[in-house]
């Protein structure tokens, strides 16, 4: 999976439409192999992003889980800590 696509399910607050669209855009870029389509492909590229975002919204709305929702700030802090360990950088304290 593309590193820029983030998990959107089971977070509080729920994923926004902008987050869903950004994930759809990254997916279409990855699958198509292009970050900026040519003028000839722009319309179909944009249509694919819109359709995938729409389907993703439905998926997220219909998924069920018994796990408690994750906190975005806590998960972001964990990711920063993992990156610091992986890349040997310092993590700024809050």
N, CA, C and O atoms as a MOPAC input file, in Angstrom:
PM7 MOZYME 1SCF
protein

 N      0.84800 1    -1.18700 1     0.00000 1
 C      0.00000 1     0.00000 1     0.00000 1
 C      0.88300 1     1.23600 1     0.00000 1
 O      1.97800 1     1.24300 1     0.56300 1
 N      0.39600 1     2.24700 1    -0.62400 1
 C      1.11500 1     3.51400 1    -0.67200 1
 C      1.26200 1     4.07500 1     0.74500 1
 O      0.29800 1     4.07700 1     1.51100 1
 N      2.43200 1     4.53800 1     1.09000 1
 C      2.66900 1     5.05200 1     2.44200 1
 C      1.83200 1     6.28200 1     2.77100 1
 O      1.58400 1     6.56600 1     3.94300 1
 N      1.39600 1     7.01400 1     1.74900 1
 C      0.62800 1     8.23100 1     1.99500 1
 C     -0.85100 1     7.96700 1     2.25300 1
 O     -1.57400 1     8.87800 1     2.65800 1
 N     -1.31300 1     6.74500 1     2.02600 1
 C     -2.70000 1     6.41700 1     2.30500 1
 C     -2.77500 1     5.95500 1     3.74900 1
 O     -2.11000 1     4.99600 1     4.14000 1
 N     -3.58200 1     6.64000 1     4.53300 1
 C     -3.70900 1     6.36600 1     5.96200 1
 C     -4.99200 1     5.62000 1     6.26400 1
 O     -5.97700 1     5.74500 1     5.53600 1
 N     -4.98300 1     4.84400 1     7.33600 1
 C     -6.18800 1     4.19200 1     7.79900 1
 C     -7.20000 1     5.26000 1     8.20400 1
 O     -6.86100 1     6.20900 1     8.91200 1
 N     -8.43200 1     5.10100 1     7.75600 1
 C     -9.46700 1     6.08500 1     8.04700 1
 C    -10.57500 1     5.52700 1     8.93000 1
 O    -11.40400 1     6.27900 1     9.44300 1
 N    -10.58900 1     4.21700 1     9.10500 1
 C    -11.66200 1     3.57300 1     9.86600 1
 C    -11.40000 1     3.60300 1    11.36700 1
 O    -10.26400 1     3.46200 1    11.81900 1
 N    -12.46400 1     3.78900 1    12.12000 1
 C    -12.47500 1     3.68400 1    13.58300 1
 C    -11.64800 1     4.76500 1    14.27400 1
 O    -10.91100 1     4.48600 1    15.22100 1
 N    -11.77400 1     5.97600 1    13.80200 1
 C    -11.13800 1     7.11600 1    14.46000 1
 C    -12.21700 1     8.04700 1    14.98600 1
 O    -13.32100 1     8.12100 1    14.44600 1
 N    -11.87900 1     8.73700 1    16.02600 1
 C    -12.76800 1     9.74900 1    16.57600 1
 C    -12.01300 1    11.06400 1    16.59200 1
 O    -10.98400 1    11.12800 1    17.26500 1
 N    -12.43000 1    12.10200 1    15.92000 1
 C    -13.63500 1    12.17000 1    15.10400 1
 C    -13.47000 1    11.38100 1    13.80100 1
 O    -12.35500 1    11.04800 1    13.40000 1
 N    -14.58800 1    11.09200 1    13.15900 1
 C    -14.58100 1    10.31100 1    11.92600 1
 C    -13.80000 1    11.02700 1    10.82500 1
 O    -13.58800 1    12.23900 1    10.86900 1
 N    -13.38400 1    10.24500 1     9.84900 1
 C    -12.65600 1    10.80400 1     8.70900 1
 C    -13.52600 1    11.83000 1     7.98600 1
 O    -14.73100 1    11.64100 1     7.81600 1
 N    -12.89300 1    12.90300 1     7.57300 1
 C    -13.60600 1    13.94600 1     6.83300 1
 C    -13.65000 1    13.58800 1     5.34900 1
 O    -12.91300 1    12.71900 1     4.88400 1
 N    -14.51400 1    14.26600 1     4.62400 1
 C    -14.59100 1    14.06000 1     3.17100 1
 C    -13.26600 1    14.40600 1     2.50600 1
 O    -12.87800 1    13.77600 1     1.52200 1
 N    -12.56900 1    15.41300 1     3.04300 1
 C    -11.27100 1    15.80200 1     2.48800 1
 C    -10.24400 1    14.67400 1     2.67100 1
 O     -9.45600 1    14.39500 1     1.76700 1
 N    -10.25900 1    14.03500 1     3.83400 1
 C     -9.33000 1    12.91800 1     4.08100 1
 C     -9.64000 1    11.74600 1     3.16000 1
 O     -8.72900 1    11.10600 1     2.63600 1
 N    -10.92100 1    11.46600 1     2.96300 1
 C    -11.32600 1    10.37700 1     2.07400 1
 C    -10.90900 1    10.69100 1     0.64800 1
 O    -10.40100 1     9.81600 1    -0.05300 1
 N    -11.11600 1    11.92600 1     0.20800 1
 C    -10.72600 1    12.30500 1    -1.15000 1
 C     -9.20900 1    12.23200 1    -1.33300 1
 O     -8.72900 1    11.79900 1    -2.38100 1
 N     -8.45600 1    12.65400 1    -0.31800 1
 C     -6.99200 1    12.59200 1    -0.40900 1
 C     -6.52600 1    11.14700 1    -0.53700 1
 O     -5.60100 1    10.86000 1    -1.29800 1
 N     -7.15400 1    10.24000 1     0.19500 1
 C     -6.79500 1     8.82100 1     0.09300 1
 C     -7.14900 1     8.28500 1    -1.29800 1
 O     -6.37900 1     7.52900 1    -1.88900 1
 N     -8.30700 1     8.67500 1    -1.81400 1
 C     -8.71500 1     8.24200 1    -3.15200 1
 C     -7.74700 1     8.77000 1    -4.20700 1
 O     -7.38700 1     8.05200 1    -5.14000 1
 N     -7.33100 1    10.01800 1    -4.05700 1
 C     -6.37900 1    10.60600 1    -4.99500 1
 C     -5.05200 1     9.84900 1    -4.97500 1
 O     -4.48900 1     9.55100 1    -6.02800 1
 N     -4.55900 1     9.54100 1    -3.78900 1
 C     -3.30600 1     8.79200 1    -3.68500 1
 C     -3.43700 1     7.41100 1    -4.31700 1
 O     -2.51500 1     6.93600 1    -4.98000 1
 N     -4.59100 1     6.76500 1    -4.10700 1
 C     -4.83000 1     5.45100 1    -4.69000 1
 C     -4.80100 1     5.53200 1    -6.22100 1
 O     -4.12400 1     4.74000 1    -6.87600 1
 N     -5.53300 1     6.48700 1    -6.78000 1
 C     -5.58300 1     6.61900 1    -8.24200 1
 C     -4.20100 1     6.96000 1    -8.79500 1
 O     -3.81000 1     6.44700 1    -9.84400 1
 N     -3.46100 1     7.82000 1    -8.10000 1
 C     -2.09600 1     8.13100 1    -8.54000 1
 C     -1.23200 1     6.87700 1    -8.55500 1
 O     -0.47800 1     6.65000 1    -9.50100 1
 N     -1.33900 1     6.07200 1    -7.52000 1
 C     -0.51700 1     4.86800 1    -7.41200 1
 C     -0.87800 1     3.86700 1    -8.50700 1
 O      0.00100 1     3.33000 1    -9.18200 1
 N     -2.17500 1     3.62100 1    -8.67600 1
 C     -2.62500 1     2.63300 1    -9.64800 1
 C     -2.33300 1     3.07200 1   -11.08100 1
 O     -1.94100 1     2.26300 1   -11.92200 1
 N     -2.53000 1     4.36800 1   -11.34800 1
 C     -2.32200 1     4.86700 1   -12.71200 1
 C     -0.85400 1     5.11100 1   -13.02300 1
 O     -0.45900 1     5.12500 1   -14.18800 1
 N     -0.04300 1     5.30300 1   -11.98700 1
 C      1.37300 1     5.57000 1   -12.20000 1
 C      1.65300 1     7.01500 1   -12.57600 1
 O      2.73700 1     7.32900 1   -13.06800 1
 N      0.68300 1     7.89800 1   -12.34800 1
 C      0.91100 1     9.30600 1   -12.68600 1
 C      0.39400 1    10.20600 1   -11.57400 1
 O     -0.68000 1     9.98700 1   -11.01300 1
 N      1.19100 1    11.22700 1   -11.27200 1
 C      0.76200 1    12.17300 1   -10.24800 1
 C     -0.05800 1    13.30100 1   -10.84400 1
 O     -0.93400 1    13.85600 1   -10.18200 1
 N      0.22200 1    13.63700 1   -12.08300 1
 C     -0.53400 1    14.67800 1   -12.77700 1
 C     -0.86000 1    14.14400 1   -14.16400 1
 O      0.02100 1    14.04100 1   -15.01900 1
 N     -2.13300 1    13.80400 1   -14.38800 1
 C     -2.49000 1    13.24600 1   -15.69700 1
 C     -2.43600 1    14.29600 1   -16.80500 1
 O     -2.53500 1    15.49700 1   -16.55200 1
 N     -2.28000 1    13.82500 1   -18.01100 1
 C     -2.30500 1    14.72400 1   -19.17100 1
 C     -3.71900 1    15.25400 1   -19.34600 1
 O     -4.66700 1    14.74000 1   -18.75200 1
 N     -3.84900 1    16.27400 1   -20.15700 1
 C     -5.17100 1    16.84700 1   -20.42400 1
 C     -6.12200 1    15.79100 1   -20.98600 1
 O     -7.32100 1    15.82400 1   -20.70900 1
 N     -5.59500 1    14.86300 1   -21.76700 1
 C     -6.40900 1    13.80300 1   -22.35900 1
 C     -6.95500 1    12.84800 1   -21.30200 1
 O     -8.01200 1    12.24900 1   -21.49500 1
 N     -6.24200 1    12.70400 1   -20.19100 1
 C     -6.65600 1    11.77300 1   -19.14400 1
 C     -7.25500 1    12.44500 1   -17.91400 1
 O     -7.71800 1    11.75200 1   -17.00800 1
 N     -7.26000 1    13.76500 1   -17.85800 1
 C     -7.70200 1    14.47900 1   -16.65500 1
 C     -9.13600 1    14.12800 1   -16.24500 1
 O     -9.39900 1    13.87200 1   -15.07000 1
 N    -10.04600 1    14.11700 1   -17.19100 1
 C    -11.45400 1    13.86300 1   -16.86900 1
 C    -11.65400 1    12.46900 1   -16.27300 1
 O    -12.33700 1    12.32900 1   -15.25900 1
 N    -11.07700 1    11.45200 1   -16.87700 1
 C    -11.24100 1    10.08900 1   -16.37200 1
 C    -10.51600 1     9.91400 1   -15.03800 1
 O    -10.97900 1     9.17500 1   -14.16900 1
 N     -9.39100 1    10.58600 1   -14.87900 1
 C     -8.63800 1    10.56700 1   -13.62500 1
 C     -9.49600 1    11.15800 1   -12.49800 1
 O     -9.62800 1    10.55800 1   -11.43100 1
 N    -10.07500 1    12.33300 1   -12.74300 1
 C    -10.92600 1    12.98500 1   -11.75000 1
 C    -12.17200 1    12.15800 1   -11.44800 1
 O    -12.61400 1    12.09100 1   -10.30100 1
 N    -12.73800 1    11.52600 1   -12.48100 1
 C    -13.91100 1    10.68200 1   -12.28900 1
 C    -13.56800 1     9.48200 1   -11.40800 1
 O    -14.35100 1     9.09800 1   -10.53900 1
 N    -12.40200 1     8.89700 1   -11.63300 1
 C    -11.97800 1     7.75700 1   -10.81500 1
 C    -11.79900 1     8.17400 1    -9.35900 1
 O    -12.21400 1     7.44800 1    -8.45600 1
 N    -11.19100 1     9.32800 1    -9.12000 1
 C    -11.01500 1     9.82200 1    -7.75100 1
 C    -12.37100 1    10.01100 1    -7.08800 1
 O    -12.56100 1     9.60400 1    -5.94200 1
 N    -13.31200 1    10.62300 1    -7.79300 1
 C    -14.64100 1    10.86900 1    -7.22900 1
 C    -15.36400 1     9.56400 1    -6.91300 1
 O    -15.97700 1     9.43800 1    -5.85300 1
 N    -15.29900 1     8.59600 1    -7.82000 1
 C    -15.98200 1     7.31600 1    -7.60200 1
 C    -15.36700 1     6.54200 1    -6.43900 1
 O    -16.08700 1     5.95600 1    -5.63100 1
 N    -14.05700 1     6.53900 1    -6.35500 1
 C    -13.38700 1     5.83100 1    -5.26300 1
 C    -13.67000 1     6.51600 1    -3.93400 1
 O    -13.89100 1     5.84100 1    -2.92800 1
 N    -13.66700 1     7.83500 1    -3.91400 1
 C    -14.00100 1     8.56700 1    -2.68400 1
 C    -15.42700 1     8.25700 1    -2.24800 1
 O    -15.68000 1     8.04500 1    -1.06300 1
 N    -16.34800 1     8.23000 1    -3.18400 1
 C    -17.75000 1     7.92900 1    -2.88300 1
 C    -17.89300 1     6.52500 1    -2.30400 1
 O    -18.56700 1     6.33200 1    -1.29200 1
 N    -17.26800 1     5.56400 1    -2.93600 1
 C    -17.31900 1     4.18100 1    -2.45600 1
 C    -16.66100 1     4.05400 1    -1.09000 1
 O    -17.14300 1     3.30900 1    -0.23600 1
 N    -15.57900 1     4.76600 1    -0.88000 1
 C    -14.88100 1     4.72700 1     0.40900 1
 C    -15.75700 1     5.30600 1     1.51300 1
 O    -15.78700 1     4.77100 1     2.62100 1
 N    -16.47000 1     6.39500 1     1.22200 1
 C    -17.39800 1     6.97300 1     2.20400 1
 C    -18.42500 1     5.92800 1     2.63600 1
 O    -18.70800 1     5.78300 1     3.82600 1
 N    -18.98200 1     5.20000 1     1.66200 1
 C    -19.95100 1     4.14900 1     1.98100 1
 C    -19.30600 1     3.02400 1     2.79100 1
 O    -19.89700 1     2.52300 1     3.74800 1
 N    -18.11500 1     2.63900 1     2.41100 1
 C    -17.40400 1     1.58700 1     3.14200 1
 C    -17.21000 1     1.98700 1     4.59900 1
 O    -17.52300 1     1.21200 1     5.50300 1
 N    -16.70300 1     3.17200 1     4.82800 1
 C    -16.44800 1     3.62700 1     6.19100 1
 C    -17.73800 1     3.73300 1     7.00000 1
 O    -17.73800 1     3.44800 1     8.19800 1
 N    -18.82400 1     4.13400 1     6.36900 1
 C    -20.11000 1     4.26300 1     7.06000 1
 C    -20.68000 1     2.89800 1     7.43800 1
 O    -21.37000 1     2.77100 1     8.45000 1
 N    -20.39500 1     1.88200 1     6.63200 1
 C    -20.99500 1     0.56400 1     6.84400 1
 C    -20.14900 1    -0.39200 1     7.67800 1
 O    -20.66900 1    -1.38800 1     8.18000 1
 N    -18.86300 1    -0.11300 1     7.83500 1
 C    -18.01500 1    -0.99600 1     8.63100 1
 C    -18.43600 1    -0.96700 1    10.09200 1
 O    -18.81700 1     0.07900 1    10.61800 1
 N    -18.36400 1    -2.13400 1    10.74800 1
 C    -18.67600 1    -2.21200 1    12.17200 1
 C    -17.47800 1    -2.79000 1    12.91000 1
 O    -16.70900 1    -3.57900 1    12.36000 1
 N    -17.33700 1    -2.38400 1    14.15800 1
 C    -16.25300 1    -2.89000 1    14.98700 1
 C    -16.66600 1    -2.81900 1    16.44600 1
 O    -17.47900 1    -1.98100 1    16.83500 1
 N    -16.10300 1    -3.69800 1    17.23900 1
 C    -16.34000 1    -3.66800 1    18.68300 1
 C    -15.21000 1    -2.93300 1    19.39400 1
 O    -15.29500 1    -2.65900 1    20.59100 1
 N    -14.15500 1    -2.61800 1    18.65100 1
 C    -13.00700 1    -1.92300 1    19.23400 1
 C    -13.37300 1    -0.46900 1    19.49300 1
 O    -14.12900 1     0.13200 1    18.73000 1
 N    -12.83800 1     0.09400 1    20.56700 1
 C    -13.10600 1     1.50700 1    20.82500 1
 C    -12.42100 1     2.36700 1    19.76300 1
 O    -11.38200 1     1.97900 1    19.22900 1
 N    -12.99600 1     3.52900 1    19.45500 1
 C    -12.38200 1     4.40300 1    18.45500 1
 C    -10.98900 1     4.85200 1    18.88900 1
 O    -10.72600 1     5.07000 1    20.07100 1
 N    -10.10000 1     4.98400 1    17.89400 1
 C     -8.74000 1     5.45400 1    18.16600 1
 C     -8.72900 1     6.97700 1    18.17800 1
 O     -9.50400 1     7.63100 1    17.48000 1
 N     -7.83600 1     7.51600 1    18.98500 1
 C     -7.67100 1     8.96300 1    19.07700 1
 C     -6.61600 1     9.38800 1    18.06300 1
 O     -5.51200 1     8.84400 1    18.05200 1
 N     -6.94000 1    10.34000 1    17.22600 1
 C     -6.02100 1    10.77700 1    16.16200 1
 C     -4.70000 1    11.30000 1    16.71100 1
 O     -3.63800 1    10.99700 1    16.16800 1
 N     -4.75900 1    12.08200 1    17.78000 1
 C     -3.53700 1    12.66100 1    18.33600 1
 C     -2.63100 1    11.58800 1    18.92800 1
 O     -1.41200 1    11.64900 1    18.77100 1
 N     -3.21200 1    10.61500 1    19.60000 1
 C     -2.42700 1     9.52000 1    20.17700 1
 C     -1.77300 1     8.70400 1    19.06500 1
 O     -0.59600 1     8.35500 1    19.15800 1
 N     -2.53000 1     8.40300 1    18.02000 1
 C     -1.98400 1     7.62400 1    16.90000 1
 C     -0.89200 1     8.40500 1    16.16600 1
 O      0.09500 1     7.81400 1    15.72800 1
 N     -1.05300 1     9.72200 1    16.02700 1
 C     -0.02800 1    10.55200 1    15.38400 1
 C      1.25000 1    10.55200 1    16.21500 1
 O      2.34800 1    10.49400 1    15.66200 1
 N      1.11600 1    10.61700 1    17.53700 1
 C      2.29600 1    10.59000 1    18.41300 1
 C      3.01900 1     9.25000 1    18.29700 1
 O      4.24900 1     9.20700 1    18.27500 1
 N      2.25900 1     8.15900 1    18.22500 1
 C      2.86500 1     6.82800 1    18.06100 1
 C      3.62200 1     6.75100 1    16.73600 1
 O      4.72100 1     6.19900 1    16.68000 1
 N      3.04000 1     7.30100 1    15.67300 1
 C      3.68700 1     7.27500 1    14.36000 1
 C      4.97900 1     8.07800 1    14.37600 1
 O      5.97500 1     7.66000 1    13.78500 1
 N      4.97200 1     9.22100 1    15.04300 1
 C      6.18800 1    10.03400 1    15.13800 1
 C      7.27100 1     9.29400 1    15.91100 1
 O      8.44800 1     9.36000 1    15.55700 1
 N      6.87400 1     8.59500 1    16.95600 1
 C      7.83700 1     7.82900 1    17.74300 1
 C      8.43500 1     6.68400 1    16.91900 1
 O      9.63900 1     6.43500 1    16.97500 1
 N      7.58400 1     5.99200 1    16.15600 1
 C      8.08500 1     4.91400 1    15.28800 1
 C      9.04900 1     5.46600 1    14.24900 1
 O     10.08200 1     4.85500 1    13.97300 1
 N      8.71700 1     6.62300 1    13.66800 1
 C      9.58900 1     7.23500 1    12.66400 1
 C     10.91300 1     7.64200 1    13.27600 1
 O     11.96100 1     7.48800 1    12.64800 1
 N     10.87800 1     8.15900 1    14.49500 1
 C     12.11500 1     8.56400 1    15.16500 1
 C     13.02100 1     7.35700 1    15.38600 1
 O     14.23400 1     7.44000 1    15.19300 1
 N     12.43400 1     6.25000 1    15.78700 1
 C     13.23100 1     5.03100 1    15.98100 1
 C     13.78400 1     4.52400 1    14.64800 1
 O     14.93900 1     4.10800 1    14.55700 1
 N     12.94100 1     4.56600 1    13.62400 1
 C     13.33400 1     4.05100 1    12.31700 1
 C     14.42800 1     4.88600 1    11.68900 1
 O     15.37400 1     4.34600 1    11.11700 1
 N     14.30800 1     6.21400 1    11.79200 1
 C     15.24000 1     7.10400 1    11.11300 1
 C     16.27500 1     7.73300 1    12.02800 1
 O     17.12600 1     8.49600 1    11.57200 1
 N     16.21000 1     7.41800 1    13.31500 1
 C     17.20900 1     7.92300 1    14.24900 1
 C     17.13300 1     9.41400 1    14.48100 1
 O     18.16200 1    10.05600 1    14.69300 1
 N     15.94800 1     9.98000 1    14.44600 1
 C     15.77100 1    11.41600 1    14.66900 1
 C     15.17900 1    11.65800 1    16.04800 1
 O     14.67600 1    10.74300 1    16.70000 1
 N     15.25100 1    12.89400 1    16.46900 1
 C     14.70400 1    13.28700 1    17.77000 1
 C     13.22400 1    13.58600 1    17.63400 1
 O     12.78700 1    14.14500 1    16.62800 1
 N     12.44100 1    13.21200 1    18.65600 1
 C     11.02200 1    13.53700 1    18.70100 1
 C     10.85600 1    14.73500 1    19.62400 1
 O     11.30100 1    14.70800 1    20.77200 1
 N     10.21700 1    15.78300 1    19.12300 1
 C      9.98000 1    16.97500 1    19.93300 1
 C      8.93300 1    16.67700 1    20.98500 1
 O      7.89400 1    16.09500 1    20.67500 1
 N      9.18600 1    17.06500 1    22.21600 1
 C      8.22600 1    16.84700 1    23.29400 1
 C      7.18000 1    17.94500 1    23.26100 1
 O      7.46000 1    19.09800 1    22.93100 1
 N      5.95900 1    17.54900 1    23.61500 1
 C      4.84600 1    18.51600 1    23.61200 1
 C      4.73500 1    19.21300 1    24.92800 1
 O      3.85800 1    20.05800 1    25.10700 1

